[in-house]
Amino acid sequence: MFHHVAVFGMHTSAGLKLCEFFINAGTEVDAIITDQKEVAEERLMLIGRNALLKIHVEVNFDEVNSKNDFIYYCCDKNSEHISEKFTENSPSNIIVLKIIDDEQEDISDEVIQAIINESEINEKYKIIHIQNGRIVDN
C-alpha cells in the first residue's frame, strides 16, 4: 500500500471517498482544496479530525510532486486547468480523475477500489474518466 498520497479536489465525491479510503488504510493524505471551498469544508466535517489527514488551501506543486507516492487529481470542468501542473514527467505517479457531468454523483466503494487497482498498474500518468459515479472509457 502507499505511504503518502495527495488528493486534489476535495469538493468532489471522488476526492472525499479517496481521502476516506486512504485514511482507513493508514495512509497519510494531503488533501488539497482547489475549488468550491465551502463544499470541501462541509465534506471534511464528514471525515472529522484525523492525524493522517492534512488540509491545504495553497500548495507548492514541487513539494507535492516530490513527497507523495501517488497524486490523485479529481477535477471537474471548473478545475481542470490545474491538472496541467502535472505531467508524465512528474516524480510522483499521477492519476487524473476527470469528473464528467454531475461531479457530486455518489461514488461507490467498488469504483474507489477500481481506481486504486488502476493506480497499481505500473503507469506513471493515467487519466480515468468518471461519469454518473462510474468509470467510463474515453
JONORGI-V717139 format. One record per backbone hydrogen bond with DSSP energy under -1.0 kcal/mol. NH is the residue of the N-H (numbers start at 0). CO is the residue of the C=O. If there is no record, write none. Layout:
nh: <NH:NH>
co: <CO:CO>
This chain:
nh: <4:5:6:7:8:11:12:15:16:17:18:19:20:21:22:23:24:25:26:27:28:29:30:31:32:39:40:41:42:43:44:47:52:53:55:63:64:65:66:67:68:70:71:72:73:74:78:81:82:83:84:85:89:92:93:94:95:96:97:98:99:102:104:111:112:113:114:115:116:117:118:119:122:125:127:129:130:133:135>
co: <27:69:29:71:31:8:102:11:12:13:14:15:16:17:18:19:20:22:21:2:51:4:53:6:55:35:36:37:38:39:40:43:49:28:30:59:60:61:62:63:3:92:5:94:7:96:75:78:79:80:81:82:86:68:123:70:125:72:127:74:129:100:101:107:108:109:110:111:112:113:114:115:120:93:95:97:133:130:128>
